[in-house]
Amino acid sequence: MGLSVPAVAVLLVALLCLDPHGRVGSAPICAHGPSGCHVPSLADLFDRVIQHSARMHSLSNDLHSEFEQYFLPSKNHIGKIYRKCHTSNILTPNGKENAQKLAREELTEVILKLLMAWRDPLFQLHQSMAHQQDFNSFSSNKALEMGDMAHELRKGVEKVAEKMRVLGMLGNSVTGLSAAEAMLPLSDSGEAMSDYELLYCFRRDSNKVQNYLKILKCRIVPEHDC
């Protein structure tokens, strides 16, 4: 027996409310059909981006460990970085106490700048790994996934910032990197070390982003797990 017209309408609305890709935007959540749809609260949005940042940092840890285990021991390069990370020109607070002293706008801007600065380098990392026979496709796909996750996380943080502005918790001065600033140059060192440096730096920056998001959430919604 086919569905009635009202049943079909309910099903369509429910499907529209769902976010099938598990992304970190502000799509409504439907717990019990269309009547249960609601726009996520600011605390919900913070939870989404923090969980997403944790997965992204975990993935960077995994790939960095794989690189050290399989490629660096013979080169005796473990633990050695010969240049600054390409994001070193982004002023970031050192330690939790300094991060807590930053204004909301400043901390939000730092997070967005870090995420934007990794757009092109993560794509280049994936391209480099995909063309090296030493890497299997699984590791190369991890690099691609990190790039996608960083992109989705940036969009999620932008949604959080938008929500804070609507609630009067954030000014309009928050900006990300310009297109020129986002295209930061990479090192001229050999491919293998360049890849390792990128992994090392992304692991460091993804950890910063995760910590800064937790600090920002505790300042905005302190009643939630702070």
C-alpha positions as CSV (number, residue, x, y, z in Angstrom):
1,M,0.0,0.0,0.0
2,G,1.4,3.4,-0.9
3,L,1.9,6.3,1.5
4,S,-0.8,8.8,1.9
5,V,-0.1,12.4,0.9
6,P,0.2,13.7,4.5
7,A,2.7,10.8,5.3
8,V,4.8,11.7,2.2
9,A,4.8,15.3,3.3
10,V,6.0,14.4,6.8
11,L,8.7,12.2,5.3
12,L,10.0,14.9,3.0
13,V,10.2,17.5,5.7
14,A,12.0,15.0,8.0
15,L,14.6,14.2,5.3
16,L,15.2,17.9,4.7
17,C,15.9,18.4,8.3
18,L,18.6,15.7,8.5
19,D,22.3,16.4,7.8
20,P,23.3,13.1,6.1
21,H,27.0,14.0,5.9
22,G,27.5,14.7,9.6
23,R,28.9,18.1,8.8
24,V,29.4,20.9,11.3
25,G,27.1,23.5,10.0
26,S,23.8,24.7,11.5
27,A,21.3,22.4,9.8
28,P,18.2,21.8,11.9
29,I,18.0,18.5,13.9
30,C,14.8,16.4,13.7
31,A,14.4,14.1,16.7
32,H,10.8,13.2,16.2
33,G,9.7,14.2,12.7
34,P,9.1,17.7,11.5
35,S,7.5,18.7,14.8
36,G,10.8,17.9,16.5
37,C,12.9,19.9,14.2
38,H,14.9,22.7,15.9
39,V,17.7,25.0,15.1
40,P,20.8,24.0,17.0
41,S,21.7,26.2,20.0
42,L,25.0,27.9,20.3
43,A,26.2,25.2,22.7
44,D,25.2,22.6,20.2
45,L,27.2,24.3,17.4
46,F,30.2,24.5,19.7
47,D,29.9,20.8,20.5
48,R,29.8,20.0,16.8
49,V,32.9,22.0,15.9
50,I,34.9,20.8,19.0
51,Q,34.1,17.1,18.2
52,H,35.0,17.7,14.5
53,S,38.3,19.4,15.5
54,A,39.1,16.4,17.8
55,R,38.6,14.0,14.9
56,M,40.7,16.1,12.6
57,H,43.5,16.3,15.2
58,S,43.4,12.6,15.8
59,L,43.7,11.9,12.0
60,S,46.7,14.2,11.8
61,N,48.3,12.3,14.7
62,D,47.7,9.0,12.9
63,L,49.2,10.2,9.7
64,H,52.2,11.9,11.4
65,S,52.9,8.7,13.3
66,E,52.7,6.6,10.1
67,F,55.2,8.9,8.4
68,E,57.7,8.7,11.3
69,Q,57.4,4.9,11.5
70,Y,57.8,4.1,7.8
71,F,59.9,6.9,6.3
72,L,62.0,8.8,8.8
73,P,64.0,6.3,11.0
74,S,66.5,5.6,8.2
75,K,66.9,9.3,7.6
76,N,67.5,10.1,11.3
77,H,65.1,13.1,11.1
78,I,62.6,12.2,13.8
79,G,61.8,15.1,16.0
80,K,63.8,17.6,13.9
81,I,62.2,20.5,12.1
82,Y,64.5,22.7,10.2
83,R,62.2,25.7,9.6
84,K,59.3,27.5,11.1
85,C,55.8,26.4,10.3
86,H,54.2,28.4,7.5
87,T,51.6,29.6,10.0
88,S,54.2,31.1,12.3
89,N,53.3,34.6,11.1
90,I,49.8,34.2,12.6
91,L,50.0,35.5,16.1
92,T,48.6,32.8,18.4
93,P,48.3,32.9,22.2
94,N,50.8,30.7,24.0
95,G,49.1,28.6,26.6
96,K,45.6,28.5,28.1
97,E,46.0,31.6,30.3
98,N,47.0,33.8,27.4
99,A,44.2,32.4,25.2
100,Q,41.7,33.2,27.9
101,K,42.9,36.9,27.9
102,L,42.1,37.4,24.3
103,A,38.8,39.1,23.3
104,R,36.2,36.8,21.8
105,E,36.7,38.5,18.4
106,E,40.5,38.0,18.5
107,L,40.3,34.3,19.5
108,T,37.7,33.6,16.9
109,E,39.8,35.3,14.2
110,V,42.9,33.3,15.2
111,I,40.9,30.1,14.8
112,L,39.6,31.1,11.3
113,K,43.0,32.3,10.2
114,L,44.7,29.0,11.1
115,L,42.1,27.0,9.3
116,M,42.2,29.1,6.2
117,A,46.0,29.0,6.1
118,W,45.9,25.2,5.7
119,R,43.6,25.2,2.7
120,D,46.2,25.1,-0.1
121,P,49.0,23.3,1.9
122,L,46.8,20.3,2.7
123,F,45.8,20.0,-0.9
124,Q,49.4,20.1,-1.9
125,L,50.3,17.5,0.7
126,H,47.7,15.2,-0.7
127,Q,49.0,15.7,-4.2
128,S,52.5,15.1,-3.1
129,M,51.7,11.9,-1.3
130,A,49.5,10.6,-4.1
131,H,52.4,10.8,-6.5
132,Q,54.9,9.1,-4.3
133,Q,55.1,5.3,-4.6
134,D,56.3,5.0,-1.0
135,F,52.8,6.0,0.2
136,N,49.8,3.7,-0.1
137,S,46.5,5.1,-1.2
138,F,45.1,4.8,2.3
139,S,47.7,7.3,3.7
140,S,47.1,9.6,0.7
141,N,43.4,9.5,1.3
142,K,43.9,10.5,4.9
143,A,45.7,13.6,3.7
144,L,42.7,14.4,1.4
145,E,40.3,13.7,4.3
146,M,42.2,16.2,6.5
147,G,41.8,18.9,3.9
148,D,38.1,18.2,3.7
149,M,37.7,18.2,7.4
150,A,39.6,21.5,7.8
151,H,37.3,23.1,5.1
152,E,34.2,21.8,6.9
153,L,35.5,22.9,10.3
154,R,36.1,26.4,9.0
155,K,32.5,26.6,7.7
156,G,31.3,25.3,11.1
157,V,33.3,28.0,13.0
158,E,31.9,30.6,10.7
159,K,28.4,29.4,11.6
160,V,29.3,29.7,15.3
161,A,30.6,33.2,14.8
162,E,27.4,34.1,12.9
163,K,25.3,32.8,15.7
164,M,27.3,34.7,18.3
165,R,26.9,37.9,16.2
166,V,23.1,37.4,16.0
167,L,23.0,36.9,19.8
168,G,25.1,40.1,20.3
169,M,28.1,38.2,21.7
170,L,30.5,39.0,18.9
171,G,31.2,42.2,16.9
172,N,31.5,42.4,13.1
173,S,35.2,42.8,13.1
174,V,36.1,39.1,12.8
175,T,37.7,38.3,9.5
176,G,39.7,35.4,8.0
177,L,42.7,35.5,5.8
178,S,42.6,37.3,2.5
179,A,43.1,35.2,-0.6
180,A,46.7,36.3,-0.9
181,E,47.5,35.5,2.7
182,A,45.9,32.1,2.4
183,M,48.3,31.1,-0.4
184,L,51.4,30.9,1.9
185,P,54.6,29.5,0.4
186,L,56.0,26.1,1.3
187,S,59.5,25.2,2.0
188,D,62.0,24.5,-0.8
189,S,63.3,21.5,1.0
190,G,63.1,17.9,-0.3
191,E,59.6,16.4,-0.8
192,A,59.9,13.9,2.0
193,M,60.9,16.4,4.6
194,S,58.5,19.0,3.3
195,D,55.6,16.5,3.7
196,Y,56.9,15.7,7.2
197,E,57.1,19.3,8.1
198,L,53.6,19.9,6.9
199,L,52.3,17.0,9.0
200,Y,54.2,18.2,12.0
201,C,52.9,21.7,11.7
202,F,49.3,20.7,10.9
203,R,49.2,18.4,13.9
204,R,50.4,21.4,16.0
205,D,47.9,23.8,14.6
206,S,45.0,21.4,14.7
207,N,45.7,20.9,18.4
208,K,45.7,24.7,18.9
209,V,42.4,25.0,17.0
210,Q,40.8,22.4,19.2
211,N,42.0,24.0,22.4
212,Y,41.0,27.5,21.4
213,L,37.5,26.3,20.5
214,K,37.2,24.7,24.0
215,I,38.3,27.9,25.6
216,L,36.0,30.0,23.5
217,K,33.0,27.8,24.3
218,C,33.7,28.0,28.0
219,R,33.8,31.8,27.8
220,I,30.5,32.0,25.9
221,V,28.5,29.1,27.5
222,P,30.4,28.4,30.7
223,E,27.5,26.3,32.2
224,H,28.4,23.5,29.7
225,D,31.2,21.3,30.8
226,C,33.7,24.0,31.9
